[in-house]
């Protein structure tokens, strides 16, 4: 309210303010900063932009304080400090946050040190270092971890497990354990790793060799480098030798070949032999999967699954000798299904399913003659119904498509002729300006017409596309004028779904300048209408969001919550007409609060119990605790001073609802600025 209308009505500014309101509610400093300093707003004068930056700077500062106030982790606070520093938060606030991080870091160090949780202590120590803790603060934790790591090393050496020793060494190095203890542990580790490599080579197990070499290589100790290099070279040579013999292994030792391919891939080998071996393994895996699919589908008597399995087997290259038995079962079951559907008086769906199974199984026409005859009779009935006067073109197209296998050429020809007549009638009915622009139904019919374009009269499809474009443009405009969210959603969905029909230059002769210019103008006109409709829908959705927030605000006794919601609604583009009922409620509450305040002041001056009790009850009911808490407290104190018999001693002001301490959105460009 009170903002320049040219600014308020600018859609870019409306979108900007909506994004700003969302970022403020989320204490999102990154988005606030980007909105203020990286957004160009056409139509907003430079002075207002500067005012906007000033206001947003205050929001960013408040968002920073809110985030820090809700954080306890020193590490998390330092992360926020780094962001705030980049976003221009004042040095004073940054220093306060750093001080909190340092204090919390010291507390965390003491807590985990006393608890004896070394892992948590390590994390706290890292956070304390980031927070700038002094060496005196860090030393107790560091000393404890050095001792703990030294003890862990001794325990690991006594246990003798290589993995435990490696992990203990890593922690000891990070914690600064005594170097002599670490060196002793490294010597033991290296001895065990060398022995592991030797044992793996003696076993001949390729996986054991690769694991031993990889574990030793990951340590990165120069003392192991020569042995690791020699062992890896020998392993690579053995793998290459096996890969070279891949074709022979396919039939004799598939598991060995699979192991070698896996190891070669893990080691990053890229030899041509690996590619060939991988293909062989994949091919054998595909065959095995097909065999399993045939077995499972046959046992479960899932004949459609068996068909898929047989196709899978064919694709995998299984020889006919392996699939012959399953193919015979499939043929028998398909014949049985066709016979059962007819003799058992099955439903039309069951007859259809039997025919489809028989066709998929490759049954000859003689075996499917009866089911085909039944389905042909049904197809003729459906075709006659779809040719009726009440049927739509899309219904006839659907019948011609689904029933083509059961109709004669003469019946199909008659159906196609009927379709051309129906399309002609449909074009006439929907080309009239008085016709109802049901764009979803028009698009559905257009899709059906396009799918049958090969049997239409030349030009019918183009005319149908023109009908869709005209009616869609009309509906977009009318829905926008009526401000109807539901109609706009349907129309804009049709724009998205019918994109292929909205290429106005498609089919236009590029050398015909007049036709090209007309098509370009049509495209520009439609784009403008669609953009306007999308803008109207966005505005309506935004208003709905603000109105929903106003409904929530009505439930609060704090009148400031309602005021803030109204300010946000105005900033988001709502008009006085949109929020008039909420404005009236706000004014009613202000009047009630003023009356309640006067009642409390008067009752306090009388010092009488009944007026005080009535005034306090009324003040609590209208939210005077939020409007003028001093007056309410004075009344409660006066009631409590009356001594025994009063109930004022137990009365307390209600808990204050959480409300933003930020300046309201009415302080955006065009309104007076707050004092930061």
N, C-alpha and C positions, 0 to 999 in steps of 0.2 A: 504494500500500500504506500502511495506517495512516490513510487518510482516512476521515472519517465516511461511513457507507454511504448516509445520506440525501442527502448532497451528491454522492457519486460516481454514484449511480443516477439523479440528475436529468438527463433528456435534454438540457435547455438547457445544463447545465454540461458535459456530454460534448461537445456540439457546440462550445461555447465553447473548450474545451481543445484540440480538434482544430484549430480555426482559429488558436489561439494558437501551436501547434506549427508550423503551416505558415508563419505570419508570422515566427516566430523564425528558421526555416531560411532564409527569403528576406531577412532583414535589412530587413523592411518596416516602417518607423517609422510610417507613416500608419495601417496596419491595427492595429499594436500599440497605438497611442494610442487609436484608436476602440474597440478591445476593452476597454481598461482604464477609459475614462472615459465611454463613451457606450452601454455595454451594460448592460441591467437583467437580473439573473439571479434569477429567482424561486427561493426556497428557500435562498439563500446569505445567511448573516447578515452584518450590517454590518461586523463586525470582520474577517471573511474577505475582504470586498470591499476594505477598506483594505489588508490584507496583499497582496492581489492587485495593487492599484495600486502598492504599494511595489516588488514584484518586477518588474512590468512596466516601471516606471520604470528599473530597472537594465537590462532587456533593451533598452529604447529607447536608453539611453546607449551600450550596447555596439554596437547596430546602427548608431548614428551613427558611432562610431569605426571600425567595420568598413568602412562605405561610404567614409569619408574616406581610410582607409588604402589603398583600392584605386583611388583617383582621382588623376590627374595634372593634368587640365585645371583651371585656376584658375576658369574660369566654372562648371564642373560642381561644384566644391567649394563655391563661393558659393551655388549653388542648394541644395545639401544643408544648408548652414548656415542658410539661411532656413527650411527645413522643420524642422530641429532646434530652432531658436529658438522656433518656434510650438508644438513638442511638448514643451517644458520641459527640453531638454538643458542641463546646467549651463554657466555662463558660462565656466568654465575650459576645458571641452572646445571650446566655440564659439570661444574666443580662439585655442586651438591650431590649430583648423581654418582660421581666418582667416589666421593666420600662415603656414600651409602654402600657402594660396591666394596670398598676397602673394609668397612666395618663388618659387612656380612661375610666377606671372605675370611676375616679373622675368626668370626664366630663359627663358620663352617670348618675351619682347620681345627679349632679346639674341640668341636663336637665329634668329628670323625676320629680325631686322635684319641679321645677318651673312649669312644665306642670300639676302637680297634679294627675298624673297617678300612683295610689298607687300599682297596680299590677306590672307595669313595674319597679317601684321603688324597690319593694321587690326583683325582679330578679337582678336588678343592685346592690343592697346591698349585695346579696349573692356572686356576681362576685367580688365585691370590697373586701370582706372578703378573698376570694381565692387569690386575687392579693396582699394581705398583706397590705391593707390600714390601716392607723393609726386610733386610736379611735377618734381623733379630726376630721378626714375626715368623719368617719362613723356617728358620733353623730347627725348632723342635720337631716339625713335621718331617723335614729332610733327614734329620738324624734318626728319627724313628724308622723311616722307610729304608735307610741304609742298613740299619740293624736287621730289619725284617727281611730284606732281600738277601743279606748274608746268611741268615738262618735258613731261608728257603733254599739257597744254594746247597748248604750242607745237607739238608733233608733230601734234596733231589739226588745228590751224589750218593747218599746212602741207599736210596731206593733203586737207583741204577737205570731208571727208565729214560730212554733217549729223548722222547718228546717232552718229558717233564724237565729234564736238564736244559734243553734248548729254551723253553719258556722261562725258566728261572734265570738263565743268563741274560736274556733280553730285558727282564725286569730289573735285574741287578745293575746292568749298564745304565739304564734310564734313571735308576734311583741313586747312582753314584756309590755303589757298594765298594768295599776295599778291592783294589786292583789285583792283589795277590790271590784272593779267593776267586775272583772272576777268571784269572788266568788258569788256575788249577782246574776250574770247571770246564773251561774251553779245551784244555788238553784231554780231559776225560771224554768230552763230547766228540772231539775229533777222532780219538781212538775208536769209539763206538761206531762212528760213521764209516771209518775205513773198514772196520770189521763187517759192518752191514753190507758194504759194497762187495767185499770179498765173499761173504756168505751167499749173496744173491747171484754172483757170477758162478759160484760152485753149484747152485741149485738149478741153474738153467731156466729159471722162471723169469720170463720177460717183464711181467708186471713188477716183480720184486726188484729186478735190476733198475727199472725206470724209477721206482719209488725211492730207492736208495740213492741213486744219482741226483734226483731232483731235490731230495731233502738236504743232501750235502751242498749242492749248488746254491740253495736258498740261503744258507748260512753266510756265504761270501767270505769265508776265511781263506786268506792267501795260502795258508799251510795245507789246505785241501785242494787247491786249484789244479795241480798237476794230476793227481789221482782222479779227480772228477772229470777232467778233460779226457784222459785216457779211457776211462770207463764209458763215457758218453760216446766217444768215437767207436768203441767196440760195439756198443748197443745200436748205434745208427747203422753200422755195417751189417749187423745181424738182421735188423729190421728190413734193410734194403734187400738183403738176400732172400728173405721170406716173401717180400712183396714181388720180387722177380719171379717167384714160383707160384704166384697167386692162382693162376688158372688150374693148376694141379690140385691145389688145396681146396678148391670149391667143392669137389666131390669127396675128398678124403678127410680134411680137417678144417671144417668151416669155423669152429670156435677159435682155432689158432689164427686163422686169417682175420677174423673179426677183432681179436685182441691186438694184432699187429697194426691194423688200420686205426684203431682207437689210439694206440700209443703214438703212432706216427703223427696223427692229427694233433694230439696234446703237445707233442714236442715241436710243433711248428714246421714239420718237414713238408716240402712242396714238390717232391719228385713226381715225375709223370707216372711212375709205377704206382704211387699212392692213389692217384686219381682213378686208374684202371681197377685197382684192387677195391677201392671204395664202391665203384659201380658194380663190381661182381658181388660184393657183400649186400648191397642194396637190392640187387636183382634176386638173390637167394632169399633175402628177408621177405620180399614181396611174394615170392612163391610160397613160402612157409605161411605167410598171413592168409593167402588164398586157400591153402589146404585147411587151415584152422577154421576159416569162415564157412567152407563147405561142410566140414564136420559138425560145427555148432548149428547151422541152419537146418541140416538134415535131421539131427537129433531132436531139435525143437519143432520140426515140421513147419517151419516158417518158409513157405514156398517163394514168396517175394524176396526174402533174404537169400534164398538159395539161387534165385536168378541173378541177383547182384553178385553173389560169390562166384558163380560160373563166369560172369563177365569179368570179374576181378582176376580170375584164374587165366582167362584168355589174354588179358592185358599183361599179366605177369609172365606169360610164356610157358605155362604148365603144359606138358604134352597131353594129347587127347587120351592117351591110355590112363592117365590119372583122373580125368574128369568124366570118363565114359559112364561109369556107374551112376554118378550124380545126375548127369544129363538124362539118363534113362528114367530115373526116379522123377525128375522134373516133368518129363513128357507125360508119364503116367498120371501124375497128380493134376496136371493141367487138363487132360482128357476127363478125369474123374470130376473135376470141378465144373466143367461145362455140362456134363451129363446130369450131375446133381442139381444144377441151377434150373434145368428144364423139367426134369422128371419130378423133382422135389417141390415144384411150385414156388421157387425162390422169388424174392422181391426183385423189382427192376434193378436196384442197386447191386444185388447179388449176381444177377445175370450180366450186368455191365462189368463187374469185377471178374467174373469167369471169362468173359470175352477178352478183357485186357490181359489176363494171365495167360490165356491161350495164345494170343498174338505175340506176347513177349517171349513165350516158350517156343515159338516157331511152329505151332500146330498148322497143318494144312487146312484149307478152307472147308473141306468136307467134314472135318471133325468139329468145326465151329458153325456149321450151317444152321442148326436150330437156334442157337443163341443169337446169331446174326439176324435171322428172320424176325425174332422177337424184338430185337433192338431197332430193326428197320421200321417195323410197324409203329413203335413208339416215336421214332424220329419223325415220321410222317405226320403224326398227331401234333407234335410240337411245332413243326414247320407251319402247319395250317393255322395254329393259334398265333404264332408270331407274325403271320401275314395278315392277321385281322386288323380292323380299323383302329382298335384301341391300343395295339402294340406299338412300341417306339422303335426307331431304327436300331438302337443298340441291342434291343431284345432280339430282333431278327438276325443281326450280325452274330450274336452269341449262339443262336441255334445253328446257323450255317457253319459256324466254326466247329462246334462240338459234335454235330451230327453228320458231318460230311462223309464219314466212313460208312454210314448206313443209308444214305440217300442215293438215288440214281442220278445220272447226269441230267436227265430231264427235270427231275425234282429240284436239283441244285440250280439249274438254269432258271426255273420259274421263281425260286426264292430270290435269286439275284435281281431279276426284273422287278420283283415286288420291293426289294430294298431300294432300287433307284427311284421308284415312285414315292416311297416313304421319305426318302431324303429330300425330294423335291417339295413334298408337303411340309416337312419340318422346316426347311429353309424359308418357306413362305410365312409360316406361323411365327417364327422367331426373328424375322427381319422387320416386323412391324414395330414402330415406336411405342405402341401401347402394350406390347407383350411383356410378361413378367421376366425381369433379368435374373433368372435363377442360374447364376454362373457356374455353380458346382454341377448341376444337371446338364447344362450346355456343354461343359468341358467333358463330362462323361460320355455324352453322345458324340462329341467331336472325336474323341479318342477311338470310339467304335467305328465311326465313318472313316477315319484315317487308316485303320487296320484293314478295311475292306476297299481301299481306294482303287484297286485294280479292276473292280467290277462296276465302278461308278461311271456315270457320264462325265466326259471331260469338263472340268470347271466346277463340278459339284464340291469337291474338297476345298477349293479356293474360296468358294462362296461360304462354306461352313466355317472356315477360319475367319473370314470377314465378319460373320455373325458373332463369333466368340469375341473378337476384338471390340466390336461396337458395343455389345451388351456388357462386356467387362468394364469398358471405359465409363459407360453410363452408370453401372452399379457402384464403381469406385467413387464417382462424383456424388451420387445420391446418398451413399452411405456416409461420406464425409460431411455432406451438408446436414444430414440428420444426426450426426455425431453418434452413430450407433456402433458400439464396440463389436457386437456379434456380427453384424453385416460387414464391417471392415475386415474382420478376421477372415471370414469366408472369402471375400473378394481378393484380399492380399494373398491368401493361400492359393487361390486360382491363378494369380499372377505367377507365383513360384512354380506351381504344378504345370502350368501351360506355357512355360518359357519357350518351348520349341515352336509354338505358334505365334510368338510375338516378335519374330525377326521380320520387320516390315520391309527390309531390303531383299529378303529371300525371293528369288524368282523374277526380280526386276532386271530388265536389260540395262546393263551398266552404260551402254552407249546412248540410251534414251535419257537425255538430260532432264527433260520435263518429268518423266516417270520417276527418275531417281530423286529429284528434288521433292516431289510429292510424297514419296515414301519416307524420306528423311524427315519431312515435316510431321507426318503421321507418327513416326517413332518419337520425335521430340515432344509432341502433344501428349502421347500416351505416357511417356516417362514423367512428364510434369504432373499429370493427374495421379499416377501411382505414387509419386513422391509425396504429393500433398496428402493423399489418403494415409500413407504410412506415418506422416508427421502428425496428422489428426489422431490416429490410433495411439501413437506414443504419448501425445499430450493427455489423452483420455486415461490411459493406463497410469500415467504419473499422477494425475488428479485423483484417481481412485486410491492410489497408494497413500497420498497425503490425507484424503478423507478417512481412510482406515486408521491412520495414526491419530487423527482428531478424535475418532470414536474411542480409541484407547485412552487418550488424554482426558476425556470426559469422566473417566472412572477415578481420576486422581483428585484428592481434596486440595492439592497445591495448585492454585490458580496460575502459577508461573508455567506449569507443565502445559496447560491449555494455551497460554499466550505463546510459548515457544512453538507449539504445533501449528498455530495460526500463522506465525511469522514464517515458518518453514513452508507452509502451503502457499502463501503469497510469493515467496521467493521462487517456488517451483512453478509459478504460472497460474495458480488458481485465482479466480476473480472474486469480487465481493459477493456476486450472486451465488457462486459455488459454496461459500462458507458462511452465508448470512446467518444461518441458524446457530452456528458455533459462535459467531460474533455476538449474537443476541444472548446466548448462554453466558458468554464471558462478561457482558455488561450486567446481566442479572446477578452473577456471582459477585461482581465488584460492589453492586448496591447492597447485597446481602452482607458482604464483609464489612462495608462501612457502617451499616446498622449494627452489626454484631460488635464492632469495635466501640461504638458509642455506648452500647449497652454495657460492655465490660468496664469502660471508664466510669460510667455513672454508678454501676454496682460497686465498684471498688471504692468510690468516694463515699458511698453510704455506709459501708462496713457492715451491712446486714446480710444474714445468711441466705435467705430465700432469693433475693436479687442476684447474689453472687453465684449461687448454684445454677440458677436459670441462665445467667449470662455465660457461664463456663460451658454448660451443655450446648447452648446455641453456638458458641464460638467453635467448639470441637466439631459440631455437625457441618459447619460451613467452611472449615479449614482455616480459621483465624490463626492457628499455631504457625502456619507457613507465611501468612500475610503480615501479622504483627505479633511475633512471639513474646515481645516485652509486655504488651498489654495483657496477654493471656497469663503470663507468669505472675504479673502483679495481682491479677484477680485470684489466682490460686494461692498466692502468699497471704492475701487478705483473708481468704476463707480458712486457711490453715491457722491463722492467728486467732481465730475465734475459739480455738481450744476444743475440748471433748465435745462429742456430739456432731461434729462436722465430718463430712467425708472428703474434705479437701486435702487432708494430709496424704491420702493414697493416690490423688490424681497426679498424673504425669502427662506432659505433652506427648502426642503420638510420635512414633519414629518417623523421621523425615525421609520421604522417598528420595531415592537417588535422582538428582537432576543435574544437568550440565552446568558448570560454572563458566562456560564459554559465552561470549556475546551472542545474542539471538541472531538469526539469519536476516532480520530486518535491518541489521547494520551492514548489509552488503551495499554495493554501489548505488548511489541515489539517496542514501540515508546518512545520518550523522555518524561519525566514527567514535568508537569507544576510547577511553583513556587507558592505555596499557602501561 
